[in-house]
Amino acid sequence: MNRIFAAAVAAAVAVAAPLSAGADMIALSAPLASASLHKGGIDMNVYYTAQDDNGFEVVATYAPAATPAEAARLRMRLADGDAVHFALPGHEATIYTFERSGATVAVSAEQADAPERIGS
């Protein structure tokens, strides 16, 4: 029973924290809080702002780790329950997922499986 309670408390603290980060995932639970994600040779910093219609505008600035001067920015609007998955141009081996649940925006990155080639 104590183990279950401890796990529940740990999960609640992780969700309530303004920012949590792991090697391949970040979670933002407050507007203008930001965090960085580093995966597949790309450095990415993400934050969000709350909009009047209960949507969040999520802003991600990313650049190749080797050439940070080539930074680019993407913006998206996420409603509660929205999730998107995509790769960045020129970096198709890493799939990014942006998900919103309540006041939390989670961003994760994972290496995609190598695509099958026709005639291989």
C-alpha positions, -999 to +999 in steps of 0.1 A: +000+000+000+028+024+009+045+017-025+013+026-044+009+058-023+045+067-029+042+061-067+010+082-068+027+111-049+057+109-072+035+111-103+015+140-089+047+159-081+060+153-116+028+166-131+026+196-107+062+207-112+065+237-135+091+219-156+104+184-159+130+172-183+144+139-194+169+128-220+141+126-247+111+144-232+102+177-217+070+188-200+059+224-195+031+232-171+032+270-170+030+296-197+064+311-206+083+283-188+108+269-213+130+238-216+154+223-241+155+190-258+186+176-275+181+146-298+193+135-332+218+163-336+191+190-331+189+214-301+153+226-295+139+251-270+102+251-264+077+274-245+040+282-248+017+311-241-020+308-233-044+323-258-078+339-251-097+310-267-081+284-242-057+274-269-019+274-263+005+289-288+036+266-287+069+280-300+099+258-307+132+272-318+156+246-332+190+243-348+215+217-357+238+213-327+268+216-350+256+248-367+235+268-342+235+298-365+210+279-388+182+283-362+146+281-373+113+285-355+080+268-356+047+278-340+015+258-335-017+261-317-027+233-294-061+228-278-066+205-248-061+169-260-043+178-293-012+159-304+010+162-335+039+141-347+064+151-373+101+152-384+120+183-392+132+190-427+165+174-433+163+154-400+138+127-408+154+102-385+139+119-354+102+121-348+089+149-325+056+147-307+039+177-292+010+169-269-013+191-247-032+177-217-048+204-196-022+230-186+007+207-197+025+206-230+048+176-234+074+173-262+092+141-269+117+130-296+125+095-306+146+079-333+124+067-362+129+032-376+148+033-409+123+034-438+121+003-460+134+010-495+117-005-525+140-029-543+164-034-514 
